[in-house]
Amino acid sequence: MGDGPGHYSAVVIGSGFGGTLTALPLARAFKEREKGETLLMLERGTWWTTPVETVQDKRVAALKFLQDREQPVQCWSSAENFRGFLDIFTRCVRRKRNPDGLYDLTNFGRYGPFRLGLMANDGVTILRASGVGGGSLVYANVTIRPPDFVFNDPRWPLSWNPAERHDYYERARDAIGYGVLWALNDRQTRQDPNFQPAVQAGQVNTGLANIVTRSARFVPHWIEKADPNNPRGIKQIDRAHSAPKATPPDIHHKLWIDRARVFQSIMGLPADDESAPLTSDFGTVDSSINDLNPEPGPFDPKGQPKNYCERQGRCIVGCLPGARHTLNKQLMVAVLGAPPSRIHPEGQPPQLEGVMSLEALAEVDVIKAAPSGGPPYEIRYLKRHTDNPRRGDWKTVTADRVIVAAGCVGTTEILLRSESKGTLPGLSEKLGSGFSTNGDYLAFLDETKERINLSRGPVTTSFAHFNTPDAGPGAGDPASFVTIEDNGIPRALAALAGHGVPLFKSLSKGRHTRLFIWWAVVRFVLKRFFGFLPALFRNYRDRQDRFNSEDEFTANMMCVAAMGRESAIGCFRLGGFGETTLRVRREDGSVFTDDKIYDEIRRRLDQFAERLTDKPGNRFINPFVGGPAAAFNAKSIGLSHPLGGCPMGNSPRDGVCDEFGRVFDSSRADDDSVYPGLYIADAARIPTALGVNPSLTISALALRTADAVIEEMRAQATRNS
């Protein structure tokens, strides 16, 4: 330990929203101070990029740029059919034999004999990302702020006032929409006209977008409403031109993506004049995707070619046009530089050259405090080999500051392991508590009245809030706040959804035994396999459904993602012999699917389904919680927005860290004593469910933590001067 070659001023563990939005401001401050300070970011995954040309990158230079710098890199799956699904499943899913995969499907429970599946399932399955850019690589681009009443929960120990909260959320929008360094420089320039930025950060992205039309530049003819929590306002379908019986739709909305048009029309309009709108609190989501402004505005006011959304519906499996605002782009420009492009034919040098570095395929084991209970900290990690990620070498670095941002599961596991091994002995007894599913609930409805076309557009176009003050006459208690968003299906997954949803629907009505389910699945597969040959000889007379396209498989299906104010009383612990690495349970002993928020979500989805389909009793189904899943001990809440595990609090008695992410040290005498220089900066510290996509909130809190760390550095420099 000390100031040798393996010592850094700061180490950031994780490269998602929490890690990146803390690391970049901190590295920028190091560069301005000119004291030789350095920052290392450790990421357990690899780099991911597009394998095809884009508007900016006609030569696919980004891929070669990373390869030439000996960075581990993989490409998104590019096939748009069942071959794409096979590519995703075999190459992009992370498992023991494929540790550099992108999608980490994490289960919790006790293994059966020979570890062939789980014999006991804890009721939660979490989809998380493993790659440079963290969760931004697989999120649905939704940049949304929760209602203010969420923060009135006493479990939030925040001291920020409404103005400060608004400022951080706006900064987070700019950091995601334009770029972290751009946003910081722009803010400082506006505050001090004489400021000369030390880091010339170019505009990485073109800001947030509201995408509902079938192609860029089409005028959406929406209504714009003011929103005190979002200066961009709310964009809703124009009710005057969106009558429920309008099929085809009014000329004003013919150019809308069908999924967005149907979702917003049904959410916001009465059905046959017999009932009130489902909710008045709905609209188009703010998407962190580059898009062209509608006509009649100028084509590109800045005169620079950018990658724009091409409505391919691939957001969660990798954007081939490169239009999404994923954090790997910002990190590459900051750490490695920009590859050659139409804007900069010779490329650009790293924005944080000499200050910040990033090590991919670096999986952290434990953090060890010095004998004094503070810095320098040791960080022990497995550095996997680029040519064979199944092999690796153990390495150790030291740092004066450590920011843990490995995600809800990753951060909690690292700290639990560090506590268990005695390397961080003073952690709060609340470690592992406060876990929340955020009310995540994925559901499908087939046989809709109107064609919806799940495979066109961004993954998510629209939202609807329930039980808010703006929701209208049917609003309930804000404690039961629910968000429902439309969800697209990438073409590579369309056949799976198109055939799988009717199969699950059929199985849910039958006997829920393993033998019956296996027999039904075998019959289903054989029927389609042996039906293919006759279809070849009949197709010339009548087109056979065996030859339907991926778009047709899900043409009359609605997919939604719901979230809500779940109880947030889950508790993690380390797994033992014959168990998964982590186990999780609810403090009240009930199962996660029994949380009351899911009753409210299902009630709202039933109301939505009544207006989407003509078939009585046709309901949304969640394949992860039905009888067939239970028969295989696989009944669980499938989620992608896990929160908590290291909740913030006022002291070690009620939290693992304080509101700025400073980790409490309960071994010291004072109630508010912390491990100096040790912080948590991601979803793990969020103490309650948000009921919305958490990326914007994680980002706002991370920027606040970065400000606190920088202020502490300035105070320390003043004391030492």
Secondary structure as UniProt FT lines:
FT   TURN            5..6
FT   STRAND          7..13
FT   HELIX           17..33
FT   STRAND          39..42
FT   STRAND          46..49
FT   TURN            58..59
FT   HELIX           61..68
FT   TURN            69..70
FT   STRAND          73..75
FT   HELIX           82..87
FT   HELIX           88..92
FT   TURN            96..97
FT   TURN            99..100
FT   STRAND          103..111
FT   HELIX           113..115
FT   STRAND          118..129
FT   TURN            132..133
FT   HELIX           134..137
FT   HELIX           148..152
FT   TURN            154..155
FT   HELIX           162..177
FT   HELIX           180..191
FT   TURN            193..194
FT   TURN            216..217
FT   STRAND          222..225
FT   TURN            228..229
FT   TURN            231..232
FT   STRAND          234..237
FT   HELIX           239..241
FT   TURN            244..245
FT   HELIX           251..253
FT   TURN            254..255
FT   HELIX           258..268
FT   TURN            272..273
FT   STRAND          282..284
FT   TURN            295..296
FT   TURN            301..302
FT   HELIX           315..317
FT   TURN            320..321
FT   HELIX           327..335
FT   TURN            345..346
FT   TURN            351..355
FT   STRAND          356..359
FT   STRAND          362..368
FT   TURN            371..372
FT   STRAND          377..384
FT   TURN            389..390
FT   STRAND          392..404
FT   HELIX           407..420
FT   TURN            421..422
FT   TURN            425..426
FT   TURN            429..432
FT   STRAND          435..436
FT   TURN            438..439
FT   STRAND          441..446
FT   TURN            454..455
FT   STRAND          462..466
FT   TURN            469..470
FT   TURN            473..474
FT   HELIX           478..480
FT   STRAND          482..486
FT   HELIX           491..507
FT   TURN            508..509
FT   HELIX           514..530
FT   HELIX           532..538
FT   TURN            539..541
FT   HELIX           545..547
FT   HELIX           550..553
FT   TURN            554..556
FT   STRAND          557..564
FT   STRAND          570..574
FT   TURN            577..578
FT   STRAND          582..586
FT   TURN            587..588
FT   HELIX           592..594
FT   HELIX           596..612
FT   TURN            616..617
FT   TURN            623..625
FT   HELIX           627..631
FT   TURN            632..633
FT   STRAND          637..639
FT   TURN            652..654
FT   TURN            659..660
FT   STRAND          662..664
FT   TURN            666..667
FT   TURN            671..672
FT   STRAND          674..680
FT   HELIX           683..685
FT   HELIX           695..720
//
